[in-house]
Amino acid sequence: MRLGADHVRVRVPATSANLGPGFDALGLALALHDDLDVHALGTPDVVVEVTGEGAGQVPDDEQHLVVQALRLALDHVGAPQSGVRLVCRNRIPHGRGLGSSAAAVVAGVLAARGLVGEPDALPDDVVLQLAAQMEGHPDNAAPAVLGGATVAWAEGARFHAAPVAVSEELAPVAIVPAQHLSTKAARGVLPSHVPHGDAAFQAGRAALLVEALGRRPDLLMTATQDRLHQEYRRRVMPDSLALVDALRARGVAAVVSGAGPTVLALARRLGAAGAPAVGGDSAVRTDADDAIAAAFGGAMGGWRVLPLAVDREGASVRRVVGDLAGDRLR
């Protein structure tokens, strides 16, 4: 297969996996994006320019995750490899449980979709396969590709995902600490076995969470209860779990975002009279605002509070001619 373009523009959202009980299965796309320009070069050079999150820390050569994913996808469809100039404008924090690595991998695969002469050779299900293959699990890749909330699973070597309805009331708030934590470290404290009672509890809460996200956001506090991973991770992210405890004590459905240490509040929008409201943007008041302010007492200690809308569209790629980006290639 030949290349059909030499410049594409990719946008990919942050994601939060698990959402409490949905360990390695449930995920949510958030309106916080990395934007990338990918140029195919006529030389073998690889040039990586990064501004924002990860600048000066991520590789600037073939080891960059976007470049690796691009290579994998081009090989998958039998397209020729080329030199690459990659320009990244990163907003997704790294090492904080907001899906930065999944975003990079999805971006690379989508860049290949835009560059090849037949974009339909890389449909969403193939993008998910390749991204989850690189990631090792599909819980972040699925919402990054599809947008909204998803439930993802594996059957043998194949990965699958299905959309989950998300109420218009939902107004996620990411509370991001200054420190990083690797996924490997966060997974390293998890036990190989859990009690049968905890497993049964977890299955019930994960099923309830699907209903709460879509039709019954009033059930989010109960639906986000977890016995499978968060408490085990307390010793590697004590401040994050203390914040989860403090917010839940104030009635906020707070969870560890992915492998942490970011805390995600699954808040609800408030109308003018303080009642739950639908619509609007991420700047509206939520039922978590006062609880978050009270938990910190005015001393943020390096934490950032990011009110975020749900990204309902997922990642996108567009071909660029001159300075103009064309239609989204889906």
N, C-alpha and C positions, 0 to 999 in steps of 0.2 A: 504494500500500500504506500502511495506517495504522500508527501506532506502537501496540504492545501492552503496553508497560511504560514506567515513567519512572525506574527505578533498577535498574542491573545491576552485578554485581561480577565482575571479570575477574582471572584469574591467568595469568601467562605466564612461561615459563622462559627463563633464559639459554641461549645456544647457542654452540658452538664449531664453526666451519667449517674446511674443508680437511683437518684432521687429518693434516697432512703432505702426502701426494701427491694427495689428492682435491680439487684446486684448483677452487673454484667449484662443486663437486658434492656432496661428502660433508659431513655435519654431524651434530652430536650435541647433544641437549637435556640440560641440566644442572639439578640440583635447587637452583637459586638463582633466586628469583622476584621479579617486580614484581607488586604487588597494587593494583588500581585500582577505585574506585567511580565510576560514570558516571551522572549524573542529567540527564534531559531536563527543561529548564525551560520554563515558559510565557512567558518573556520572551526577547529576542534576546541576552541577556548570555552571555558566555563567561568562566567563572571557573576558573582552574587553580591547584590547591594541590599542591605537591610537597614531600615530606619524603624524606630519604635521599639517594641518589645523584642528582646533577644539580640539587639544590635551589639556587635562586638563579642557575642557569646556563642552564636551558632556557627557551624562551618560555612566557609565561603567558597567551597569547591564541590566536587562530585559527591561529597558526603552529606551535603545539605538534603534534608528529607524531601523537599519539593523536587529536587533534581533526581533523587533516587526513584521517587514515585513516577516521575515523568518517564524515566528510562524503562521502568517496569511496564508501564502502559504502552509505550511505543513498541517494545518487544512483543507484547501480547497481541497486538494487531498486525505485526509484521511490517511496521513502518521504519524507515531509516532513522538512525540516531544522528544528532547534529550537535554542534556547539550550542551553548545556551547563555543568554544574558537574562538573569532573574533579578527583578526589582521588587522588593517586598516592603510593604507599608503595614507593619504589624501592630495590632491593637490587642490581641488576645494574650494575656499574661502567660508566661512559660512556667512550667513546673508548679502550677497552682490548681490543677484539677478542672480546667476549663477547656480541655480538648485541643490544646495547641498542636500537639503532634498529629492528631487525627486531621486537623485543619490543613496542616502542611501536606500530608499524604493525599487527602482528597483534592487539594489544589493542584498537585502534580499530575494526578490522573486526569482531572478535568482539563488541565492545560494540554495534555495529549489529545483529548477529544477535540479541542479547538484547532490544534495544529494539523491533524491528519485530514486527508482529502475526503474521508467518509466518517463524519462524526457519529453516525448511527452505529458504528462498530464498537463504540464504548457507551452503551446505554447505562442507565442508573444501576441496574442490577450487577453489571460488570464492574462499574466503578466501586460499588459496595464490596464485591468479591476481592478486588485488588487492594483496596484500602484496608479492609479487615484482615486480609492475608498479611500485609505489612505490620499492622497494629497488633495482631494476635487475637483480637476480639472486636465485635462490631458495634458495641454500645455507643461509642462516640461517632464513629464513621456514619452510622445510619441516619441520625438526625442532621449531621452536617450535610449529607447528600440530599435528603428528602425534606428537611425543614420540619418545624413543629415538634411534636413528640412522637417517638417511635418505640416499638418493642422489637428487639432483634434477637436472633437465635442462630445456632449452628446445627446442621445435620451432616454428620461426617465432616468432610472438608468444605462443605458449602455453607455460606452465610445467607441469611434471609432477614427481612425487616418488613414490618407492617406499620402504617400510621396509627396513632392514637389521638382521639379527639382532644382538643385543648380549649377550655372555656375562655371566652373573651375577658372574663374577670381576672384571669391570672396575670400577675405583674411581678415577675421574678426580680429579686434583688441579690446580686452577687456581692459578698463582703470578702474582700481580697486582702490577705495579709502580706507583709513585706517579704517574708521568708519563702523559699522554694521547698518543695519536697518531691523527690522522684517517685514515680509510680512503683518502681521496684522496691523502694523502702517501705512504701505504704502497704504493698501486698505482702511484704516479707513478714509482717507481724500477724497475718491471718492464720488461724489454725487449719490443719488438714481435715479435721472433722468437727462437726457441731452437734449438739444434742438434738434428738428427734423433735422435741417440743419446740425448739427454736426454729427448726426448719419448717414445721407446720405453721407456726406463727407467721413466719416470713412469707410463705406462699399465700396465706390469706390477706396479708397487708399489701402485697404486690398486686393481687387481683383487685383489691379495693382501690388502690391508687389509680388504676386505669379508669375506674368510674369517677373518682374524685377529680382527676385532671379534666375530664370532659364535662360531666353533667352535675357533679356534686362537689364543687370546691369547698363547701362547708364541711366536708369530711377529710380535708387534707391533713389536719393535725393527727387524726387517728391513722390515716392511710400512709403517712410517712414514718411511722414507727419502725424501728429496725433492730434486729438482734443478730444479724449475720456478720457485720463488718465494722460498724462505726465504733462500738465500744472497744473492740480489740485494737483499734488504731489510736486510742486515747494517748498511749505512751509516746507516740511519735508526733502527735499534733495536739498536745494538751490544751493550748489556747483555743484552737478551733472547736474542740468538743466542749470546752467551757462556754464558748459563745453559743453553740447549739443549745446547751442546757439552759442558758440564760434566756434565750429567745423563746424556746418552747415553754418555759415557765411563765412567759408573758403572753402565751397563746399564739405564737407564730410558728408555722410549719417549717422549721429550719432543719436542714440536713447538711452533711458534708457533700460538697460537689465533687463527684468522681472520686479520685484517690486523695483529694484534698491538696492543700489545707484550706482552700476557699470554702466559705460557708454560703449556701444558697438558701434564701428565704423564699418559699413559694407563697408570696403575698397575694392579696386581692386588692384591686383598685377600689378606691372610695369615691363616692359622689360628693356633691357639695354638702349634703346633710350627714355625711359619715357612713352612709349605707354603701354596700358593694355596688360598683358601677361597671359598665362594659364600655369598650371603645377607648378612644383617647390615645395618648402617647406615653412613653416611659417616664415622663416627668410628673405625672399625676400622683397625688397622694395615695399611699397604700396603708393597709391595716398593720403593716410592720414598721412604719416610720418611727412612731413614738417608742416602740420597744427597742429598736436598734439604737436610737439616741440614748435611751435609759441604760442600755447594756454597756455603752461606752462612757457614759457620764461626761461627755465633752472631751475626753482624752482618747484620740483615735490610735495612738501608738503605732503609726505606720500602716494601719488598715485603710483600705479604700472602699467606699460604699458606692456600688454601681447599679442604679435602677435600670433594668433592661426590659425591653419588650421581647416577646417570643418571636423569633425569626420563623415565619411560616412558609418561606419560599425555598430555603436551602441554598446550597452553593450554586454559583452560576459561572459560565464562561462565555465570552464574546470575542469575536475576531475584531481586530483593530486595523483600520485602513487610514493612514495619516494619523490624525489625532482623534478620529471618531470611532467609537465602538459600535459594532453592529448588533443585530438581534441576539438574544440569548440562545445558545446552542444546547437544547435539551434532548 
